[in-house]
Amino acid sequence: MALVSVRNPRTGQYDYQFLPPRRDELADVCRRLRDAQPAWEALGIDARVAILDDWRRALAAHRSDIITALIADTGRYYESVLEFESVVSSIERWRRLAPDLLRYGESRSSALPFIRLEGRLVPYPLVGVISPWNFPLLLSLIDALPALLTGCAALIKPSEIAPRFIEPLQRTIADVPALSDVLQYVAGDGATGAAMIDLVDLVCFTGSVPTGRRVAEAAAQRFIPAFLELGGKDPAIVLADADIERAAAAILWGGMVNAGQSCLSIERVYVEASVFASFVEALTDQARRLRLAFPEPQSGEIGPIISARQADVIADHLADAFAHGAVAPCGGALVEYGGGIYCLPTVLTNVNHTMKVMREETFAPILPVMPVADADEAVALANDSHFGLSAAVFSGNLAMARAIAARLHAGAISINDAALTALIHDGEKQSFKFSGLGGSRMGPAALHRFARKQALLVNTNSGYDPWWFQREAQ
């Protein structure tokens, strides 16, 4: 295997290297995890919760090292701190919820009351997680944590674009020996991820639609479950009766946080024509206040573009938009500082659905805004997409907002806010269209995905008098 060189998003330099595992080495890791899984399952949920709580304390002890590595991986500061804290909060949340959510009790047959039904959840032995570069720590664990609590072992391969955090994180896992037996990170490339699918019992993938399709096809060949969280082109709808300043602030956050590098980012906005000008003015005024995070990560709110390949996509979308008549009241360009590539906070007007920036995932701090005649046109345009991850609706009339939300083809709709699912991990949802496949990451389904349900049917009748014996007696 050849060394993989990793680019620093702040300097543009390739200053980190790792060696992906050979296939036999990866197989050995999987074998070790699989061998340890039965004992992990046998511990029971209370013991697994206690071990995850030990890990939470180990993470806190290594907080500085992990955040420093995340900053090196992504080039941004504030989101890295938030990402770390979100993981710690997620462990705390799951340790409280999992014991009740994993209870699967007894009942009686509705047809034959003397048949007792006893339910069991049987964990998949080894879960494989292939995670992306935009939130490397959080998205590596969003599936692994509920899998571990359900009783599975987990093997995680983060993106080769952002692998630096693995080393300090592995040290925290080593601090909890009972966990290190069933949780392993591996630094690898695309070939490593492909090899994993042949070695695990269930795969979770977060990333692009083309790669997700390949993951699904490979999993189907092996007849194992694949849970896919793919791209988004999230719309926001602003009605004439909305609080315009509030809508602009929420949409700005939803579109610009992490420099727009989130599948949950607002990437297109539809505004009723009567308030279009005032909304664009408010949005542009707020966007102009955002600063690039240069020369230091703490210098501003908009960090660098993490992936150089994504910078090429952004440049293409902007060029296409301007070639077709788009106008940028602010921003509208990629700039380079210190070797890092940044996208200026951008508002685009005079846009339409012939433009890539309105149809393809841009993954940048770019908000194209389009006027619409009414709510019906807004809904039609919002649904005119191959994606259906999430959306947002702004209105002073909550009944109207709910009615519009019910017509949108997306898994989670924020009302009078944006991208709430980035912060609120309650409420089951599933992706629509090409934005994903499989059960919800939220609520009971987040745990139940990782186990097969087994039913024991117990005949409690003291005798045995099957119906065919009764018929012969007659």
Salt bridges, closest charged atoms under 4 A:
ASP15 OD1 - ARG164 NH2 2.79
ASP24 OD1 - ARG22 NE 2.99
GLU25 OE2 - ARG22 NH1 3.12
ASP28 OD1 - ARG31 NH1 2.51
ASP53 OD1 - ARG56 NH2 2.64
ASP53 OD2 - ARG57 NH1 3.27
ASP53 OD1 - ARG95 NE 3.16
ASP54 OD1 - ARG57 NH2 2.58
ASP65 OD2 - ARG171 NH2 3.94
ASP73 OD1 - ARG164 NH1 3.15
GLU83 OE1 - ARG76 NH1 3.19
GLU85 OE2 - ARG63 NE 2.76
GLU92 OE1 - ARG56 NE 3.61
GLU92 OE2 - ARG95 NH1 3.68
GLU92 OE2 - ARG96 NE 3.75
ASP100 OD1 - ARG103 NH1 2.11
GLU106 OE1 - ARG116 NE 3.81
GLU118 OE2 - ARG116 NH2 2.76
ASP143 OD2 - ARG441 NH2 2.96
ASP143 OD1 - ARG449 NH2 3.06
GLU160 OE1 - LYS157 NZ 3.40
GLU167 OE2 - ARG171 NH1 3.72
ASP175 OD2 - HIS62 NE2 2.95
ASP198 OD2 - ARG23 NH2 3.21
ASP201 OD2 - ARG34 NH1 2.54
GLU229 OE2 - LYS429 NZ 3.87
GLU267 OE1 - LYS233 NZ 2.72
ASP285 OD2 - ARG289 NH2 2.51
GLU301 OE2 - ARG291 NH2 2.78
ASP316 OD2 - LYS356 NZ 2.77
ASP320 OD1 - HIS324 ND1 3.39
GLU360 OE1 - HIS317 NE2 3.28
ASP376 OD1 - ARG407 NH1 3.10
ASP384 OD2 - HIS353 ND1 2.93
ASP384 OD2 - ARG359 NH1 3.12
ASP426 OD1 - ARG93 NH2 3.34
